[in-house]
């Protein structure tokens, strides 16, 4: 019975890390484009 909850938590952690990395990439990309668009 403990296998499925552990697997769900593990996959949730992995998805959460992917989500956080995507947010960081988007923030970095927006900062980069702001630097480019500045005169």
Helices and strands as residue ranges (DSSP letters): H 2-37
